[in-house]
Amino acid sequence: MLEALARSPRSRRIRRAARVAFVLSVTSASPAVAAPPVAAPPATTAPPALGEHPEPAVREMTNEMRAESLFRSGEKKFDAGDFRGACADFQESLRLGPKLGTLLNVALCHENVGRLATAWTEYNHGAAWASQNGQRDRYDFAVTRAQAIAPQIPRVTLHLPTTRTLSAVEIDGEPLPEPRWYLPIYVDPGDHVVAVSAPGKKRASAAFSAKLGQEQLVEIPALVDDDGPPAPPPPPVDATRGTRRVLGIGLVGLGVVGLGVGTFFSVRAIGASSDVSDACAAGCGPEAGAQSGDAKSYATVGAVGLLSGAVLTAAGVWLFVSSAPDAPVKAVRATAAPGGGGLAISGTF
């Protein structure tokens, strides 16, 4: 109603008169108007010296001064029809300096933008505040406006799940006190969302649209068991794992061949050394010298074969085992000697 009235010049005069009559303006709240102070004669001060500039007086604004400035700004925006801008200014003014007149202006502003449930709550708070202060005019105004908009406020009743372990009920993200869970809830017109939480259950929600003067029942779906956090995704598959395993098998095969060759020539070297010893028992001749050269050659080839075979085998085993999933290899050690070799692998298999 006030939103429609506020669009004509005559209704604006009525609204201004009503605001003055019910002391909605901060200035109208003063019991008497003080006479303007008599200005004192200006004090004579010496002019600043050449090249000097007088420092301007800096006055820090207090919260009360900011609240007053925002209130005046809200009044101008309200009279110009900018109700949303006026609401923002009035609310910030109320936060900086809580005053009953500001609260009633906030309620009147919210009524004009259609937030009837919010305005109704603010009018009721204002009525209680005015009653405590003994301000009959403001009390009558707040009660009258609250009664006027009450039939238009949408009312919602929640049909909650039968679970008795509900932990929270929220409307538009705001917690609803437990004593009000099963009572009619007054909401502003528009779209809303109700959310319900319970231990061990998945969060359930329901959306609804509230309309002027409408009462409705909002059904909250049953809560289902929470299966816990989702399982972590499987580790990414290494595309090179298969290639590494094949290469490891090939290196192991070459290493085994190298070990076999090294072992064969190592044995030949031992046999040649034994023949040299037997030949030199009766005196080393040219044949013993030839056998000694062969023994050295056999020993060299055997050592190279064993060493290379051990290295290739160790590398092949490491590639094969490390490419297997969940089987980290900590260390691979290979040893080679003229008479044989060894391979040591440590890790988890």
Backbone torsions as a table, in degrees:
resi	resn	phi	psi	omega
1	MET	NA	-47.7	-179.6
2	LEU	-67.1	-28.7	179.6
3	GLU	-66.0	-37.7	177.9
4	ALA	-72.2	-41.0	-178.9
5	LEU	-66.1	-31.4	-173.7
6	ALA	-72.0	-0.5	-176.3
7	ARG	-93.7	-9.9	-179.4
8	SER	-110.7	149.5	-179.8
9	PRO	-59.2	-38.8	-178.2
10	ARG	-65.9	-41.6	-179.7
11	SER	-66.3	-31.4	176.9
12	ARG	-64.4	-38.9	177.4
13	ARG	-65.4	-37.0	178.3
14	ILE	-65.3	-43.1	-179.3
15	ARG	-64.3	-42.7	178.4
16	ARG	-62.3	-41.2	179.8
17	ALA	-65.0	-39.6	178.7
18	ALA	-65.0	-38.8	-179.4
19	ARG	-67.0	-36.6	178.0
20	VAL	-70.3	-41.0	-176.8
21	ALA	-64.2	-37.9	-177.9
22	PHE	-99.0	15.4	172.8
23	VAL	58.5	44.2	175.7
24	LEU	-79.0	-22.2	177.5
25	SER	-85.4	145.2	-178.9
26	VAL	-65.4	-38.3	-176.6
27	THR	-70.6	-29.5	-179.5
28	SER	-75.5	-9.8	-179.3
29	ALA	-77.3	-15.4	-178.4
30	SER	-72.7	138.3	-175.6
31	PRO	-70.4	-28.8	-178.3
32	ALA	-149.4	156.5	179.4
33	VAL	-98.0	120.7	-177.9
34	ALA	-78.0	146.6	178.5
35	ALA	-68.7	144.4	-179.8
36	PRO	-64.5	139.6	-178.4
37	PRO	-68.7	148.4	179.2
38	VAL	-78.7	127.8	-177.8
39	ALA	-70.1	132.2	177.7
40	ALA	-78.6	150.3	178.7
41	PRO	-61.5	140.4	-178.3
42	PRO	-63.5	140.9	-179.9
43	ALA	-79.9	141.8	179.0
44	THR	-81.1	126.3	178.8
45	THR	-124.0	150.5	-179.6
46	ALA	-70.6	138.2	179.3
47	PRO	-64.1	150.7	-179.8
48	PRO	-66.0	149.7	179.8
49	ALA	-66.9	161.6	-178.8
50	LEU	-59.5	131.5	179.7
51	GLY	86.7	-6.5	178.9
52	GLU	-102.1	150.9	178.9
53	HIS	-124.3	135.3	178.8
54	PRO	-67.0	135.4	179.2
55	GLU	-77.0	127.8	179.6
56	PRO	-67.7	146.9	178.5
57	ALA	-73.7	125.4	-179.5
58	VAL	-101.3	122.5	-178.8
59	ARG	-116.5	115.1	-178.8
60	GLU	-76.8	131.5	-179.5
61	MET	-78.4	130.8	176.6
62	THR	-87.1	169.6	176.8
63	ASN	-60.5	-35.9	179.1
64	GLU	-65.3	-39.1	178.4
65	MET	-68.1	-40.3	177.6
66	ARG	-64.8	-41.5	178.7
67	ALA	-61.2	-41.5	179.0
68	GLU	-64.5	-42.6	179.9
69	SER	-64.4	-43.0	178.7
70	LEU	-65.9	-36.0	178.4
71	PHE	-62.8	-45.0	178.8
72	ARG	-62.5	-40.5	178.2
73	SER	-63.4	-41.5	178.2
74	GLY	-62.5	-39.0	177.5
75	GLU	-60.3	-45.7	-179.0
76	LYS	-63.7	-42.6	179.7
77	LYS	-66.7	-37.9	178.8
78	PHE	-62.7	-47.5	-179.6
79	ASP	-64.8	-26.6	179.0
80	ALA	-86.1	-3.1	179.3
81	GLY	91.1	2.4	177.8
82	ASP	-88.1	77.8	-173.0
83	PHE	-70.4	-37.0	179.8
84	ARG	-66.4	-42.0	175.8
85	GLY	-64.2	-38.1	178.4
86	ALA	-65.2	-40.2	178.8
87	CYS	-59.8	-43.1	-179.2
88	ALA	-62.8	-43.1	-179.7
89	ASP	-67.1	-44.3	-179.4
90	PHE	-63.1	-41.7	-179.2
91	GLN	-65.3	-41.4	178.2
92	GLU	-67.7	-37.1	176.4
93	SER	-63.5	-39.5	178.9
94	LEU	-66.4	-36.0	179.2
95	ARG	-67.2	-40.4	-177.8
96	LEU	-76.6	-33.5	-178.9
97	GLY	-148.6	87.0	-176.5
98	PRO	-59.7	120.0	177.0
99	LYS	-139.8	148.2	-177.7
100	LEU	-63.4	-42.1	179.5
101	GLY	-60.5	-39.4	178.1
102	THR	-66.1	-42.0	179.5
103	LEU	-59.7	-42.6	-179.8
104	LEU	-68.3	-33.6	174.4
105	ASN	-66.3	-38.8	176.3
106	VAL	-61.5	-44.4	179.5
107	ALA	-62.5	-44.7	179.3
108	LEU	-62.2	-38.2	178.8
109	CYS	-66.7	-45.5	178.8
110	HIS	-64.4	-33.0	176.1
111	GLU	-63.6	-38.9	-179.0
112	ASN	-70.5	-28.5	179.2
113	VAL	-91.7	3.3	174.6
114	GLY	93.3	3.9	179.2
115	ARG	-87.7	73.3	-170.0
116	LEU	-69.4	-41.6	-179.8
117	ALA	-63.7	-39.7	177.7
118	THR	-65.0	-45.4	179.6
119	ALA	-63.4	-39.6	-179.8
120	TRP	-61.9	-43.6	177.0
121	THR	-61.7	-43.6	-179.4
122	GLU	-67.1	-37.5	176.5
123	TYR	-62.9	-41.4	179.6
124	ASN	-66.6	-39.1	174.6
125	HIS	-63.7	-41.4	179.3
126	GLY	-64.7	-38.3	178.8
127	ALA	-64.4	-43.4	178.1
128	ALA	-64.2	-40.6	179.0
129	TRP	-63.2	-45.4	179.9
130	ALA	-65.5	-37.0	179.0
131	SER	-64.1	-40.3	178.2
132	GLN	-66.2	-33.2	-179.8
133	ASN	-86.1	-5.3	-178.7
134	GLY	71.5	26.8	-179.8
135	GLN	-98.1	92.7	-172.6
136	ARG	-65.6	-39.5	-177.2
137	ASP	-64.6	-45.3	178.9
138	ARG	-67.5	-37.1	177.2
139	TYR	-60.9	-48.0	-179.3
140	ASP	-61.9	-40.6	-179.5
141	PHE	-63.9	-46.9	-177.7
142	ALA	-63.8	-44.7	-179.7
143	VAL	-64.3	-42.4	-179.4
144	THR	-61.4	-46.3	-179.1
145	ARG	-67.5	-39.3	179.6
146	ALA	-63.2	-42.7	178.9
147	GLN	-67.3	-31.9	-177.6
148	ALA	-70.0	-37.6	-176.0
149	ILE	-94.7	-10.6	-176.3
150	ALA	-56.1	-44.8	-178.3
151	PRO	-64.7	-19.1	-177.1
152	GLN	-90.6	-9.9	-173.7
153	ILE	-75.3	128.2	175.7
154	PRO	-63.8	141.7	-179.7
155	ARG	-122.9	136.7	-176.2
156	VAL	-128.9	134.5	172.3
157	THR	-115.1	129.7	-177.4
158	LEU	-92.0	129.2	172.2
159	HIS	-98.6	93.3	-173.4
160	LEU	-82.6	157.0	175.9
161	PRO	-60.0	157.1	-177.0
162	THR	-75.7	-3.3	178.3
163	THR	-60.2	126.8	-177.3
164	ARG	-88.7	2.6	-177.8
165	THR	-107.2	28.5	178.1
166	LEU	-59.8	135.0	-178.9
167	SER	-103.7	-25.6	-177.2
168	ALA	-160.0	144.9	171.8
169	VAL	-129.3	127.4	-176.9
170	GLU	-126.4	145.0	172.8
171	ILE	-122.3	116.8	-177.6
172	ASP	56.3	36.7	177.7
173	GLY	83.7	-5.5	179.8
174	GLU	-98.5	128.1	179.9
175	PRO	-62.2	139.0	176.8
176	LEU	-102.8	124.5	-179.5
177	PRO	-57.2	141.9	-175.4
178	GLU	-57.0	-38.5	178.8
179	PRO	-60.5	-16.6	-177.7
180	ARG	-102.0	4.5	-177.3
181	TRP	-62.6	-34.9	-174.1
182	TYR	-110.9	18.7	177.4
183	LEU	-111.6	157.1	174.6
184	PRO	-58.8	137.2	-177.4
185	ILE	-113.5	130.3	178.1
186	TYR	-91.9	126.7	-178.5
187	VAL	-129.3	160.3	175.0
188	ASP	-73.8	150.9	175.5
189	PRO	-59.5	144.9	179.8
190	GLY	128.6	-169.8	-177.2
191	ASP	-87.8	140.8	-178.6
192	HIS	-141.8	162.9	178.0
193	VAL	-134.1	130.4	175.7
194	VAL	-107.3	131.8	179.6
195	ALA	-125.5	141.0	-177.3
196	VAL	-127.5	137.8	179.4
197	SER	-126.3	150.2	176.7
198	ALA	-152.2	148.6	179.9
199	PRO	-61.3	134.3	177.8
200	GLY	73.3	8.9	-179.0
201	LYS	-122.7	154.0	174.0
202	LYS	-76.9	144.8	-179.6
203	ARG	-65.0	132.8	-179.9
204	ALA	-116.4	147.8	-178.3
205	SER	-145.3	160.6	177.5
206	ALA	-147.0	137.5	179.5
207	ALA	-103.7	146.0	177.3
208	PHE	-150.2	161.3	178.4
209	SER	-118.4	124.3	-177.9
210	ALA	-97.5	136.2	-179.9
211	LYS	-121.8	157.6	-176.6
212	LEU	-55.9	131.6	174.2
213	GLY	67.9	10.3	-176.1
214	GLN	-100.2	138.8	173.9
215	GLU	-114.0	130.0	-176.3
216	GLN	-142.1	159.4	177.9
217	LEU	-106.3	126.8	179.7
218	VAL	-106.4	119.6	-177.9
219	GLU	-89.9	124.8	176.8
220	ILE	-96.4	125.2	-178.6
221	PRO	-63.0	155.7	179.6
222	ALA	-63.5	144.5	180.0
223	LEU	-83.1	135.1	179.2
224	VAL	-102.6	158.7	-179.0
225	ASP	-63.9	143.3	176.9
226	ASP	-89.2	120.0	-178.3
227	ASP	-79.2	6.3	-179.5
228	GLY	88.8	-178.6	-178.2
229	PRO	-66.2	148.0	179.7
230	PRO	-63.8	150.0	180.0
231	ALA	-65.1	142.5	179.8
232	PRO	-64.3	147.4	-179.9
233	PRO	-65.8	150.5	179.5
234	PRO	-64.4	150.9	179.7
235	PRO	-63.2	148.7	179.9
236	PRO	-62.6	142.6	-179.0
237	VAL	-79.7	129.5	178.2
238	ASP	-80.8	114.6	-176.7
239	ALA	-67.7	-21.7	-177.6
240	THR	-90.5	-0.1	-175.4
241	ARG	-62.9	-44.6	-179.8
242	GLY	-63.2	-40.8	179.2
243	THR	-63.4	-39.9	179.8
244	ARG	-65.9	-37.0	180.0
245	ARG	-67.1	-42.1	179.3
246	VAL	-64.7	-43.1	179.0
247	LEU	-63.6	-38.4	178.2
248	GLY	-62.0	-41.4	179.0
249	ILE	-64.3	-40.8	179.0
250	GLY	-63.2	-42.1	179.7
251	LEU	-66.5	-36.1	177.1
252	VAL	-63.0	-40.6	178.3
253	GLY	-62.0	-44.3	177.8
254	LEU	-64.9	-38.5	179.4
255	GLY	-63.8	-38.9	178.3
256	VAL	-64.4	-40.1	177.0
257	VAL	-62.4	-44.7	179.0
258	GLY	-61.2	-40.9	178.0
259	LEU	-64.9	-38.4	179.0
260	GLY	-65.2	-44.2	178.7
261	VAL	-63.7	-44.3	-179.9
262	GLY	-62.0	-40.3	179.3
263	THR	-65.3	-42.5	-179.2
264	PHE	-59.8	-50.1	-177.6
265	PHE	-72.3	-28.3	175.5
266	SER	-64.6	-41.2	177.6
267	VAL	-65.2	-42.1	176.8
268	ARG	-60.4	-38.9	179.4
269	ALA	-64.9	-40.0	178.2
270	ILE	-64.0	-42.2	179.2
271	GLY	-65.1	-41.0	179.6
272	ALA	-65.5	-38.3	177.7
273	SER	-63.7	-36.5	178.7
274	SER	-66.8	-40.6	178.7
275	ASP	-64.2	-38.3	178.7
276	VAL	-63.5	-40.6	-179.9
277	SER	-64.4	-40.9	-179.6
278	ASP	-67.9	-40.0	-178.3
279	ALA	-68.5	-33.0	-178.2
280	CYS	-83.2	-1.6	-179.9
281	ALA	-69.0	-34.5	179.3
282	ALA	-102.1	9.5	-179.0
283	GLY	117.7	124.2	-174.5
284	CYS	-76.1	119.9	176.5
285	GLY	-109.5	-167.5	179.6
286	PRO	-61.4	-35.5	178.9
287	GLU	-64.7	-38.0	178.3
288	ALA	-65.3	-35.9	178.7
289	GLY	-65.8	-39.1	178.6
290	ALA	-65.7	-43.1	178.8
291	GLN	-63.3	-35.7	178.3
292	SER	-64.5	-39.5	177.3
293	GLY	-64.4	-41.3	178.1
294	ASP	-62.1	-40.5	-179.8
295	ALA	-61.1	-40.9	179.0
296	LYS	-66.2	-40.6	178.5
297	SER	-63.7	-45.0	178.6
298	TYR	-59.5	-41.8	-179.0
299	ALA	-64.2	-39.5	180.0
300	THR	-65.8	-49.0	179.6
301	VAL	-62.2	-39.7	179.1
302	GLY	-63.7	-41.7	179.8
303	ALA	-65.2	-43.5	178.6
304	VAL	-63.0	-43.2	179.9
305	GLY	-63.0	-44.3	179.8
306	LEU	-64.7	-43.8	-177.7
307	LEU	-65.9	-48.5	-179.6
308	SER	-65.8	-38.5	178.4
309	GLY	-63.2	-40.2	179.4
310	ALA	-66.2	-41.3	-179.8
311	VAL	-65.5	-46.6	179.6
312	LEU	-62.7	-41.1	179.2
313	THR	-64.6	-43.1	179.8
314	ALA	-62.4	-44.4	179.5
315	ALA	-64.5	-40.8	179.6
316	GLY	-65.3	-42.4	178.9
317	VAL	-63.1	-41.9	-179.6
318	TRP	-63.2	-44.1	178.4
319	LEU	-63.5	-41.5	-177.8
320	PHE	-66.3	-48.6	-175.1
321	VAL	-72.5	-40.6	-177.1
322	SER	-69.7	-20.5	178.7
323	SER	-83.2	-10.1	177.9
324	ALA	-77.7	140.2	178.9
325	PRO	-66.2	140.2	176.0
326	ASP	57.2	34.8	177.8
327	ALA	-138.5	68.1	-178.4
328	PRO	-69.8	140.3	177.7
329	VAL	-104.3	127.1	-179.3
330	LYS	-84.6	-41.8	-176.9
331	ALA	-159.8	148.0	173.6
332	VAL	-130.4	121.9	-178.3
333	ARG	-123.5	131.9	179.3
334	ALA	-119.7	140.6	176.8
335	THR	-128.9	144.6	179.9
336	ALA	-137.0	144.4	178.8
337	ALA	-146.4	158.7	-179.3
338	PRO	-55.1	-29.0	-178.6
339	GLY	-95.5	3.0	-178.0
340	GLY	155.1	-172.1	-178.5
341	GLY	-151.2	177.5	-179.0
342	GLY	-149.9	157.6	-179.4
343	LEU	-137.3	123.2	-179.8
344	ALA	-120.0	128.6	-179.7
345	ILE	-125.0	128.5	176.7
346	SER	-123.3	140.7	-178.9
347	GLY	159.8	-161.4	179.6
348	THR	-113.9	127.9	-176.6
349	PHE	-126.2	NA	NA
